[in-house]
């Protein structure tokens, strides 16, 4: 980011071009402070408005602004002459006011967007005027890395020489709001920031000024650029990290460490309160041992990664919901119940599974989503027909869902529990249940067993046998 405070002698202001849009001419101002540069566009009337303020309040010479011209002001020769004159004007004003840099001039050059201290003044003003309402409504705020970098750099300089006197712009307003936020979102971007050459993903930030955050979301910002997590490990309950190219859990759990290895972990790396962890849309290939640094996780979501196997989830004794949609699973181990025996909700949709055999002993399972896989044989359903707690099953999007009488053939292995099964988000109707009863009777007949009418194992016949 730019920092005029420490680079006042390394500033270049140019107006390299102009453009006319709907009969209005805009002049493109290019500002460079050290290695940071950006552009901002203004029409002549905005120059004139600025000049009036600078003349009245900051003793800028009245005659240095190129004069107005009512007729012929769209002429190319005149526009070019005015462009040159406005460039001279801006440099003259900067050379005269650079030590004080009035806020009006800073806003005109977009310093409040790209410069550390002017950006912080803008944030302070916003939080001074809106902070109480924000805290009363949601205690939630979304920062971009530019803002957080500015805060981090400002914390290194507790008493900058150009700190403004007006209390509305005092940095304490930023720190006060940050310390009370309970929901923090860091929204990054792979693109350059605004019209500048600033790459947000290269800026390092620290988060020590956030004292009360319970929900933390990091989106499209590299975790290795965080160098101080502060109190977050002690307060965060819901942790969401998306589109960061995260490859494993240890890169998150020990993000600010130079040597990110579980052998180097200690009590200070434990996330004490995290119950929900969502690492969707990353590049994770394995659930590594570092997951034990978040021992209280109840809900784990790893959708849209590169997982091919389920590992180390037994390190999470409270885990009840696991989402692994859109990964690279082709098969699952026969002893899946030893890894996921306590799971209540399991989502393995949009993978490449061909069998349901591995789910046969997941007796705590209440909801199973295996939609959009490669399950083609209706006989696979028999492996889950005896799961006593299963109530929600999604098979849509598999080849098996295209067969004739798909729904009743899926429901039939559940026996008298068929009425309890919500298949593909739809409860069975009475006609389907009647048909299921017939299918059960036919199966029993094929197996050479006599139905036990009135017993606990009796099939659910209706008075009238429907056609199938």
C-alpha positions as CSV (number, residue, x, y, z in Angstrom):
1,X,0.0,0.0,0.0
2,X,1.0,3.6,-0.4
3,X,2.3,5.6,2.6
4,X,2.6,9.3,1.9
5,X,3.7,9.9,5.5
6,X,7.1,8.2,4.9
7,X,7.4,9.0,1.2
8,X,6.6,12.7,0.8
9,X,9.6,13.3,-1.5
10,X,8.9,10.3,-3.7
11,X,5.6,11.3,-5.2
12,X,4.6,11.8,-8.8
13,X,1.3,13.2,-10.0
14,X,0.5,13.2,-13.7
15,X,-2.5,13.6,-16.0
16,X,-1.4,11.4,-19.0
17,X,-4.7,11.4,-20.8
18,X,-8.3,12.5,-21.0
19,X,-11.5,10.9,-22.3
20,X,-14.9,12.2,-23.3
21,X,-18.0,10.3,-22.2
22,X,-21.5,11.6,-23.1
23,X,-20.1,15.0,-23.9
24,X,-18.3,15.2,-20.6
25,X,-14.5,15.3,-20.5
26,X,-12.7,13.4,-17.7
27,X,-9.1,13.8,-16.9
28,X,-7.2,10.7,-15.8
29,X,-4.9,11.4,-12.9
30,X,-2.0,9.0,-12.2
31,X,-0.7,9.1,-8.7
32,X,2.5,7.4,-7.7
33,X,3.9,7.1,-4.2
34,X,7.1,5.2,-4.1
35,X,6.3,1.9,-5.9
36,X,2.5,2.2,-5.5
37,X,0.5,3.8,-8.3
38,X,-3.2,4.2,-9.2
39,X,-5.5,6.3,-11.3
40,X,-8.5,8.5,-10.6
41,X,-10.7,10.4,-13.0
42,X,-12.2,13.9,-12.5
43,X,-14.0,16.4,-14.7
44,X,-13.0,20.0,-14.8
45,X,-15.9,21.1,-12.5
46,X,-14.6,18.9,-9.8
47,X,-11.1,20.5,-10.1
48,X,-12.9,23.9,-9.7
49,X,-14.9,22.8,-6.6
50,X,-11.7,21.6,-5.0
51,X,-9.9,24.8,-5.9
52,X,-12.5,26.9,-4.2
53,X,-12.0,25.0,-0.9
54,X,-8.3,25.1,-1.1
55,X,-8.3,28.9,-1.8
56,X,-10.7,29.6,1.0
57,X,-9.4,27.3,3.7
58,X,-5.7,26.7,2.8
59,X,-4.5,29.9,1.2
60,X,-3.8,28.4,-2.3
61,X,-3.3,31.0,-4.9
62,X,-6.6,31.8,-6.7
63,X,-5.2,32.2,-10.2
64,X,-3.2,29.0,-10.6
65,X,-6.2,26.8,-11.8
66,X,-6.7,26.9,-15.6
67,X,-9.7,29.1,-16.3
68,X,-13.2,28.0,-17.3
69,X,-14.2,28.2,-21.0
70,X,-17.9,28.0,-21.8
71,X,-17.5,27.9,-25.6
72,X,-15.1,25.5,-27.4
73,X,-14.3,23.5,-24.3
74,X,-14.7,20.2,-26.2
75,X,-12.1,21.2,-28.8
76,X,-9.2,18.7,-28.8
77,X,-6.6,21.4,-28.8
78,X,-8.2,23.1,-25.8
79,X,-8.7,19.8,-23.9
80,X,-5.0,19.0,-24.4
81,X,-4.0,22.4,-23.2
82,X,-6.2,22.1,-20.2
83,X,-4.8,18.7,-19.4
84,X,-1.3,20.1,-19.3
85,X,-2.5,23.0,-17.2
86,X,-4.3,20.8,-14.7
87,X,-1.3,18.6,-14.3
88,X,0.8,21.7,-13.5
89,X,-1.9,22.8,-11.1
90,X,-2.0,19.5,-9.1
91,X,1.8,19.5,-8.7
92,X,1.8,23.1,-7.6
93,X,-0.9,22.4,-5.0
94,X,0.9,19.2,-3.8
95,X,4.2,21.0,-3.4
96,X,2.5,23.7,-1.4
97,X,0.4,21.5,0.8
98,X,2.2,18.2,1.1
99,X,3.3,18.7,4.7
100,X,-0.3,19.2,5.8
101,X,-2.2,17.4,3.0
102,X,-5.7,18.7,3.7
103,X,-8.4,16.0,3.7
104,X,-10.2,17.5,0.6
105,X,-7.1,17.2,-1.5
106,X,-6.4,13.7,-0.2
107,X,-10.0,12.6,-1.1
108,X,-9.6,14.1,-4.5
109,X,-6.5,12.0,-5.2
110,X,-8.1,8.8,-3.7
111,X,-5.5,8.7,-0.9
112,X,-8.3,7.5,1.4
113,X,-8.5,4.4,-0.8
114,X,-4.9,3.5,-1.4
115,X,-2.8,5.2,1.4
116,X,-2.5,3.6,4.8
117,X,-3.2,6.6,7.1
118,X,-5.8,8.3,5.0
119,X,-7.6,5.0,4.6
120,X,-7.6,4.6,8.4
121,X,-9.0,8.1,8.8
122,X,-11.8,7.2,6.5
123,X,-12.5,4.0,8.5
124,X,-12.3,5.9,11.8
125,X,-14.9,8.4,10.5
126,X,-17.2,5.6,9.4
127,X,-17.0,3.8,12.7
128,X,-17.4,7.0,14.6
129,X,-20.7,7.7,12.8
130,X,-22.0,4.2,12.3
131,X,-20.1,2.0,14.8
132,X,-22.8,2.1,17.6
133,X,-25.6,1.1,15.2
134,X,-23.4,-1.6,13.6
135,X,-22.6,-3.1,17.0
136,X,-26.2,-3.0,18.1
137,X,-27.5,-4.7,15.0
138,X,-25.0,-7.5,14.2
139,X,-21.5,-7.0,15.5
140,X,-20.4,-8.2,12.1
141,X,-18.1,-6.6,9.6
142,X,-16.3,-7.5,6.3
143,X,-12.8,-6.3,5.8
144,X,-10.6,-6.5,2.8
145,X,-6.8,-7.2,3.1
146,X,-6.1,-3.6,2.3
147,X,-7.9,-2.4,5.4
148,X,-6.4,-5.0,7.6
149,X,-2.9,-4.3,6.3
150,X,-3.4,-0.6,7.0
151,X,-4.5,-1.4,10.6
152,X,-1.5,-3.8,11.0
153,X,1.0,-1.2,9.8
154,X,-0.6,1.6,11.9
155,X,-0.1,-0.6,15.0
156,X,3.6,-0.5,14.4
157,X,3.6,3.3,14.6
158,X,1.6,4.3,17.7
159,X,2.3,8.1,17.3
160,X,2.6,9.1,13.7
161,X,3.6,12.8,13.3
162,X,0.7,13.6,11.0
163,X,-2.1,12.2,13.2
164,X,-5.1,14.5,12.8
165,X,-6.4,16.5,15.7
166,X,-10.1,16.0,14.9
167,X,-11.3,13.2,17.1
168,X,-13.7,11.9,14.4
169,X,-10.6,10.5,12.6
170,X,-8.9,9.0,15.6
171,X,-7.6,5.5,15.1
172,X,-9.1,4.5,18.5
173,X,-12.5,4.3,16.8
174,X,-11.2,1.4,14.6
175,X,-9.7,-0.4,17.5
176,X,-12.8,0.0,19.7
177,X,-15.1,-1.5,17.1
178,X,-12.7,-4.3,16.2
179,X,-12.4,-5.3,19.8
180,X,-16.2,-5.8,20.0
181,X,-17.0,-7.6,16.7
182,X,-18.2,-11.1,17.1
183,X,-18.3,-11.9,13.3
184,X,-15.3,-11.1,11.2
185,X,-15.0,-11.7,7.4
186,X,-11.8,-11.2,5.5
187,X,-12.7,-10.9,1.8
188,X,-9.6,-11.1,-0.4
189,X,-9.3,-11.1,-4.2
190,X,-6.8,-12.4,-6.7
191,X,-7.1,-9.2,-8.7
192,X,-5.3,-5.9,-8.3
193,X,-7.0,-3.6,-5.9
194,X,-9.1,-0.9,-7.7
195,X,-7.1,1.0,-10.3
196,X,-3.8,0.4,-8.5
197,X,-0.9,-2.0,-8.8
198,X,-1.5,-3.3,-5.3
199,X,-2.0,-7.1,-5.1
200,X,-4.0,-7.8,-1.9
201,X,-2.7,-11.3,-1.7
202,X,0.8,-10.1,-1.1
203,X,0.0,-8.0,2.0
204,X,0.6,-9.4,5.5
205,X,-1.8,-8.8,8.2
206,X,-2.2,-9.4,11.9
207,X,-5.4,-10.0,13.8
208,X,-4.5,-9.2,17.4
209,X,-6.9,-6.3,17.8
210,X,-9.9,-8.6,17.4
211,X,-10.8,-9.7,21.0
212,X,-14.4,-11.1,20.8
213,X,-14.7,-12.9,17.4
214,X,-16.8,-16.0,17.5
215,X,-17.3,-16.5,13.7
216,X,-14.3,-16.0,11.4
217,X,-14.4,-16.3,7.6
218,X,-11.4,-16.0,5.4
219,X,-12.1,-16.0,1.7
220,X,-9.6,-15.7,-1.2
221,X,-6.7,-14.6,1.0
222,X,-3.6,-16.7,1.6
223,X,-3.3,-17.9,5.2
224,X,0.5,-17.7,5.3
225,X,0.1,-13.9,5.2
226,X,-1.4,-13.9,8.7
227,X,1.4,-13.4,11.2
228,X,-0.5,-13.0,14.5
229,X,-3.8,-14.6,15.3
230,X,-4.1,-12.8,18.6
231,X,-7.0,-14.2,20.7
232,X,-8.8,-15.9,17.9
233,X,-7.9,-19.4,19.0
234,X,-9.5,-18.7,22.3
235,X,-12.8,-17.2,21.0
236,X,-13.7,-18.5,17.5
237,X,-16.5,-21.1,17.4
238,X,-17.3,-21.1,13.7
239,X,-14.3,-21.1,11.3
240,X,-14.7,-20.9,7.5
241,X,-11.8,-20.8,5.1
242,X,-12.6,-20.8,1.4
243,X,-10.6,-20.3,-1.9
244,X,-7.3,-20.0,-0.2
245,X,-5.5,-22.9,-2.0
246,X,-5.2,-24.6,1.4
247,X,-3.6,-28.0,1.0
248,X,-3.9,-29.4,4.5
249,X,-5.2,-28.6,7.9
250,X,-1.8,-27.8,9.5
251,X,-1.5,-24.7,7.2
252,X,-4.6,-23.3,8.9
253,X,-4.1,-24.5,12.4
254,X,-0.5,-23.2,12.6
255,X,-0.8,-20.5,9.9
256,X,1.5,-17.9,11.4
257,X,4.3,-20.3,12.1
258,X,7.4,-20.5,9.8
259,X,7.7,-24.3,10.3
260,X,4.2,-25.6,9.9
261,X,4.5,-29.2,11.2
262,X,2.3,-31.0,13.8
263,X,5.5,-32.0,15.7
264,X,6.1,-28.4,16.5
265,X,2.6,-27.8,17.8
266,X,1.9,-27.0,21.5
267,X,-1.0,-25.8,23.6
268,X,-0.9,-22.3,22.1
269,X,-1.9,-23.7,18.7
270,X,-5.1,-25.4,20.0
271,X,-8.4,-23.8,18.8
272,X,-10.2,-24.1,22.1
273,X,-13.8,-23.4,21.0
274,X,-14.2,-24.3,17.3
275,X,-17.3,-26.5,16.8
276,X,-17.9,-25.9,13.1
277,X,-15.1,-26.0,10.6
278,X,-15.8,-25.3,6.9
279,X,-12.8,-25.6,4.5
280,X,-14.8,-25.9,1.3
281,X,-13.3,-24.8,-2.1
282,X,-9.7,-25.4,-1.4
283,X,-7.0,-27.9,-2.5
284,X,-7.0,-30.3,0.5
285,X,-5.8,-33.8,-0.4
286,X,-5.9,-35.4,3.1
287,X,-7.3,-34.8,6.5
288,X,-4.0,-34.6,8.3
289,X,-3.2,-35.1,12.0
290,X,-3.3,-31.4,12.7
291,X,-7.1,-31.7,12.9
292,X,-6.6,-32.7,16.5
293,X,-5.7,-29.0,17.2
294,X,-9.4,-28.4,16.9
295,X,-10.7,-31.2,19.2
296,X,-14.2,-29.9,19.8
297,X,-15.4,-29.9,16.1
298,X,-18.9,-31.2,15.8
299,X,-19.5,-30.2,12.1
300,X,-16.8,-30.6,9.5
301,X,-17.3,-29.5,5.9
302,X,-14.7,-30.2,3.3
303,X,-16.7,-29.9,0.1
304,X,-14.9,-29.3,-3.3
305,X,-11.4,-30.4,-2.4
306,X,-9.2,-33.2,-3.6
307,X,-9.8,-35.9,-0.9
308,X,-9.7,-39.6,-1.9
309,X,-9.7,-41.1,1.6
310,X,-11.1,-40.5,5.0
311,X,-8.4,-40.2,7.7
312,X,-7.9,-38.9,11.2
313,X,-11.5,-38.1,11.9
314,X,-11.4,-40.4,15.0
315,X,-9.3,-37.5,16.5
316,X,-12.6,-35.6,16.7
317,X,-14.6,-37.4,19.4
318,X,-17.6,-34.9,19.1
319,X,-17.9,-35.0,15.3
320,X,-21.5,-35.7,14.2
321,X,-21.8,-34.1,10.8
322,X,-19.3,-34.6,7.9
323,X,-19.6,-33.2,4.4
324,X,-17.3,-34.4,1.7
325,X,-19.2,-33.4,-1.5
326,X,-17.4,-32.8,-4.7
327,X,-14.1,-34.6,-3.9
328,X,-12.4,-37.5,-5.6
329,X,-13.8,-40.5,-3.7
330,X,-14.1,-43.6,-5.9
331,X,-14.5,-46.2,-3.1
332,X,-14.7,-46.3,0.7
333,X,-13.1,-48.9,3.1
334,X,-15.1,-51.8,4.5
335,X,-14.3,-50.6,8.0
336,X,-15.8,-47.2,7.5
337,X,-17.8,-47.7,10.7
338,X,-14.6,-47.6,12.7
339,X,-13.9,-44.2,11.4
340,X,-17.4,-42.7,11.2
341,X,-19.3,-44.8,13.7
342,X,-20.8,-41.7,15.5
343,X,-21.7,-39.7,12.4
344,X,-25.3,-38.6,12.2
345,X,-25.1,-36.6,8.9
346,X,-22.9,-37.7,6.0
347,X,-22.7,-36.0,2.6
348,X,-20.6,-37.7,-0.1
349,X,-22.5,-36.3,-3.1
350,X,-20.8,-35.5,-6.4
351,X,-18.1,-38.1,-6.1
352,X,-17.5,-41.3,-8.0
353,X,-18.8,-44.0,-5.6
354,X,-20.3,-47.2,-7.1
355,X,-21.3,-49.0,-4.0
356,X,-23.1,-48.5,-0.7
357,X,-21.6,-51.5,1.1
358,X,-19.3,-49.4,3.3
359,X,-22.2,-47.7,4.9
360,X,-23.8,-50.9,6.2
361,X,-22.7,-50.5,9.8
362,X,-23.1,-46.7,10.3
363,X,-25.9,-47.3,12.8
364,X,-26.0,-43.7,14.1
365,X,-26.6,-42.3,10.6
366,X,-29.8,-40.2,10.2
367,X,-29.0,-38.5,6.9
368,X,-27.0,-39.8,4.0
369,X,-26.4,-37.9,0.7
370,X,-24.8,-39.9,-2.0
371,X,-26.5,-38.0,-4.9
372,X,-24.6,-37.6,-8.2
373,X,-22.3,-40.6,-7.8
374,X,-22.1,-43.7,-10.0
375,X,-24.3,-46.1,-8.2
376,X,-26.1,-48.1,-10.9
377,X,-27.3,-51.3,-9.2
378,X,-30.5,-51.2,-7.1
379,X,-29.2,-54.1,-5.0
380,X,-26.8,-51.7,-3.4
381,X,-29.6,-50.2,-1.3
382,X,-29.8,-53.5,0.7
383,X,-26.6,-52.4,2.5
384,X,-28.3,-49.5,4.1
385,X,-31.8,-50.9,4.5
386,X,-31.1,-52.0,8.0
387,X,-29.7,-48.7,9.3
388,X,-32.1,-48.1,12.3
389,X,-31.8,-44.3,12.4
390,X,-31.7,-43.4,8.7
391,X,-34.5,-41.0,7.8
392,X,-33.1,-38.9,4.9
393,X,-31.6,-40.5,1.8
394,X,-30.5,-38.8,-1.4
395,X,-29.7,-40.9,-4.4
396,X,-30.8,-38.6,-7.2
397,X,-28.3,-38.1,-9.9
398,X,-27.0,-41.7,-9.9
399,X,-27.7,-44.1,-12.8
400,X,-29.9,-46.1,-10.4
401,X,-32.3,-43.2,-10.2
402,X,-33.3,-43.8,-13.9
403,X,-34.6,-47.3,-13.5
404,X,-38.4,-48.1,-13.6
405,X,-40.1,-47.9,-10.2
406,X,-36.9,-46.4,-8.7
407,X,-38.5,-45.0,-5.6
408,X,-40.4,-48.0,-4.5
409,X,-37.5,-50.3,-5.2
410,X,-35.2,-48.1,-3.1
411,X,-37.8,-48.0,-0.2
412,X,-38.5,-51.7,-0.2
413,X,-35.3,-52.9,1.6
414,X,-36.3,-50.6,4.5
415,X,-39.3,-52.9,5.3
416,X,-41.7,-51.4,7.8
417,X,-39.5,-48.3,8.1
418,X,-40.2,-47.3,4.5
419,X,-42.8,-44.7,5.6
420,X,-40.1,-43.0,7.7
421,X,-37.6,-42.5,4.8
422,X,-37.5,-39.2,3.0
423,X,-36.1,-40.1,-0.4
424,X,-34.6,-37.3,-2.5
425,X,-36.3,-34.7,-0.3
426,X,-39.7,-36.3,-0.7
427,X,-41.7,-38.5,1.7
428,X,-43.3,-41.6,0.2
429,X,-47.0,-41.4,-0.6
430,X,-49.6,-44.0,0.2
431,X,-49.5,-45.6,-3.3
432,X,-45.7,-46.0,-3.1
433,X,-46.1,-47.6,0.4
434,X,-48.7,-50.0,-0.9
435,X,-46.4,-51.0,-3.8
436,X,-43.5,-51.4,-1.3
437,X,-45.7,-53.8,0.6
438,X,-46.3,-55.9,-2.5
439,X,-42.6,-55.9,-3.3
440,X,-41.8,-57.1,0.2
441,X,-44.4,-59.9,-0.2
442,X,-42.9,-61.0,-3.5
443,X,-39.4,-61.0,-2.1
444,X,-40.5,-63.2,0.8
445,X,-42.2,-65.5,-1.6
446,X,-39.1,-65.8,-3.7
447,X,-37.0,-66.6,-0.6
448,X,-39.5,-69.3,0.3
449,X,-40.5,-67.8,3.6
450,X,-44.0,-67.6,5.0
451,X,-45.2,-64.2,6.0
452,X,-46.1,-63.8,9.7
453,X,-49.3,-61.8,9.6
454,X,-49.8,-59.7,12.7
455,X,-46.2,-60.2,13.9
456,X,-43.5,-57.6,14.2
457,X,-42.0,-58.7,10.9
458,X,-45.3,-58.7,9.0
459,X,-45.2,-56.9,5.6
460,X,-47.5,-53.9,5.3
461,X,-50.3,-55.1,3.0
462,X,-53.2,-53.0,2.0
463,X,-56.7,-54.2,1.4
464,X,-56.2,-53.8,-2.4
465,X,-53.0,-55.0,-4.1
466,X,-52.0,-52.3,-6.6
467,X,-50.4,-53.0,-9.9
468,X,-46.7,-52.5,-10.3
